[in-house]
């Protein structure tokens, strides 16, 4: 049962982290007057998140984080 509780905790942490990442990315797009595209995601990740621990977002590196950001953005846009 402890494994299940730990898994739920990881899921909640990843969900919060993904949400925070999306909010920060949308703010970046607005401030820089950019559109959601690969280059914008790359710039955002490189400039603003280079020093983070990627594990906070449940990924191992920059490319996975960019892909996760793209997926979150598309899902959020579909819900608007």
C-alpha positions in Angstrom: 0.0 0.0 0.0 2.9 2.4 0.6 3.9 2.1 -3.0 0.4 3.3 -4.1 0.5 6.3 -1.8 4.0 7.2 -3.1 2.7 6.8 -6.7 -0.3 9.1 -6.0 2.1 11.7 -4.4 4.3 11.6 -7.5 1.3 12.0 -9.7 0.1 15.1 -7.8 3.6 16.6 -7.8 4.0 16.0 -11.5 0.5 17.5 -12.2 1.3 20.6 -10.1 4.7 20.9 -11.8 3.2 20.5 -15.3 0.6 23.2 -14.4 3.2 25.6 -13.1 5.3 25.0 -16.2 2.3 25.7 -18.4 1.5 28.9 -16.5 5.1 30.1 -16.7 5.3 29.3 -20.4 2.0 31.2 -21.2 3.4 34.2 -19.3 6.6 34.0 -21.4 4.6 33.9 -24.6 2.6 36.9 -23.6 5.5 38.9 -22.4 7.7 38.2 -25.4 4.8 38.4 -27.9 5.6 35.0 -29.2 3.5 32.1 -30.6 3.5 28.6 -29.4 6.0 26.8 -31.6 9.1 24.6 -31.2 11.4 27.6 -31.2 9.5 29.4 -28.5 9.5 26.2 -26.3 13.2 25.8 -26.9 13.9 29.4 -25.9 11.7 29.2 -22.9 13.3 26.0 -21.7 16.9 27.2 -22.4 16.6 30.7 -21.0 14.3 30.2 -18.1 14.7 26.6 -16.9 18.3 25.7 -17.7 19.2 25.6 -14.0 16.2 23.5 -12.9 16.3 19.9 -11.9 14.3 18.2 -14.7 13.1 15.5 -12.4 10.8 18.1 -10.8 8.8 17.9 -14.0 9.1 14.1 -14.3 11.5 14.1 -17.2 15.1 13.5 -17.7 16.2 16.2 -20.1 15.4 19.3 -22.2 13.8 17.4 -25.2 11.4 15.5 -23.0 10.4 18.7 -21.2 9.8 20.5 -24.5 7.6 17.6 -25.6 5.7 17.7 -22.3 5.2 21.4 -22.6 3.8 21.0 -26.2 1.4 18.3 -25.0 0.2 20.4 -22.0 -0.3 23.5 -24.2 -2.3 21.5 -26.8 -4.5 19.9 -24.1 -5.1 23.2 -22.4 -6.0 24.9 -25.7 -8.5 22.1 -26.4 -10.1 22.8 -23.1 -10.5 26.5 -23.7 
